Amino acid sequence: MIHVSWNVARTIKITDEDTYKMIKHCLMQSMKHIQILRDQLVAAGKKIFYQSRVKDEPAYYCNECDMEVFNLLLVTSENSTKKTYVVHCEDCARAKSSCLAGVVVLEQYRMEELMKIYDNFVL
């Protein structure tokens, strides 16, 4: 739903006030979550690598619990010889390693980009 909300905000003009308010609230909550998680990761010494989304890239879901993962992808290597990578939500990644050892953090959108989308999403 988060991925859909950001796509709607980026591409569609909403005219229904209730729908607009719900989407705007979803965007704000996701930005808040992203900023808090980002700050925690940086404070813990995790390096965040920027890897922008490509056209038609699918939404990501945690490999363990199927929760949607948006923007900050916590990735582990499932098999180092085959180079297969697995996305985890924060809870599942921390369940495997509280200090996120072996986890690479990928950021798909810069906060400035998300704030611009948020600000430009008007009724």
For each residue, the residues with C-beta under 8 A, 3 or more apart:
1: 4 5 26 68
2: 5 6 26 30 68 70
3: 6 7 59 68 70
4: 1 7 8 59
5: 1 2 8 9 23 26 27 30
6: 2 3 9 10 27 30 70 114 117
7: 3 4 10 11
8: 4 5 11 12 14 23
9: 5 6 12 23 24 27 117 118 120 121
10: 6 7 117 121
11: 7 8
12: 8 9
13:
14: 8 19 20 23 121 123
15: 20 123
16: 19 20
17: 20 21 123
18: 21 22
19: 14 16 22 23
20: 14 15 16 17 23 24 123
21: 17 18 24 25
22: 18 19 25 26
23: 5 8 9 14 19 20 26 27 121
24: 9 20 21 27 28 118 121
25: 21 22 28 29
26: 1 2 5 22 23 29 30
27: 5 6 9 23 24 30 31 114 117 118 121
28: 24 25 31 32 118
29: 25 26 32 33
30: 2 5 6 26 27 33 34 70 71
31: 27 28 34 35 111 114 115 118
32: 28 29 35 36
33: 29 30 36 37
34: 30 31 37 38 70 71 72 111 114
35: 31 32 38 39 111
36: 32 33 39 40
37: 33 34 40 41 72 90
38: 34 35 41 42 48 72 107 111
39: 35 36 42 43
40: 36 37 43 44
41: 37 38 44 46 48 72 100 105
42: 38 39 45 46 48
43: 39 40
44: 40 41 99 100
45: 42
46: 41 42 100 103 105
47: 105
48: 38 41 42 72 105 106 107
49: 104 105 106 107
50: 106 107 110
51: 106 107 108
52: 108 109
53: 57 108 109
54: 57
55:
56:
57: 53 54
58:
59: 3 4 68 70
60: 68 69 70 73 87
61: 66 67 68 69 87
62: 65 66 67 68 69 87 88 89 92
63: 86 87 88 92
64: 88 89 92 95
65: 62 89 91 92
66: 61 62
67: 61 62 89 91 92
68: 1 2 3 59 60 61 62
69: 60 61 62 72 73 74 87 88 89
70: 2 3 6 30 34 59 60
71: 30 34 107 108 109 114
72: 34 37 38 41 48 69 105 106 107 108
73: 60 69 87 105 106 107 108
74: 69 87 88 89 90 93 100 103 104 105
75: 85 86 87 88 103 104 105 106
76: 85 86 88 93 96 102 103 104
77: 80 83 84 85 86 102
78: 82 84 85 86
79: 82 83 84
80: 77 83
81:
82: 78 79
83: 77 79 80
84: 77 78 79
85: 75 76 77 78
86: 63 75 76 77 78
87: 60 61 62 63 69 73 74 75
88: 62 63 64 69 74 75 76 92 93 96 103
89: 62 64 65 67 69 74 92 93
90: 37 74 93 94
91: 65 67 94 95
92: 62 63 64 65 67 88 89 95 96
93: 74 76 88 89 90 96 97 100 103
94: 90 91 97 98 100
95: 64 91 92
96: 76 88 92 93
97: 93 94 100 101 102 103
98: 94
99: 44
100: 41 44 46 74 93 94 97 103 105
101: 97
102: 76 77 97
103: 46 74 75 76 88 93 97 100
104: 49 74 75 76
105: 41 46 47 48 49 72 73 74 75 100
106: 48 49 50 51 72 73 75
107: 38 48 49 50 51 71 72 73 110
108: 51 52 53 71 72 73
109: 52 53 71 113 114
110: 50 107 113 114
111: 31 34 35 38 114 115
112: 115 116
113: 109 110 116 117
114: 6 27 31 34 71 109 110 111 117 118
115: 31 111 112 118 119
116: 112 113 119 120
117: 6 9 10 27 113 114 120 121
118: 9 24 27 28 31 114 115 121
119: 115 116
120: 9 116 117
121: 9 10 14 23 24 27 117 118
122:
123: 14 15 17 20
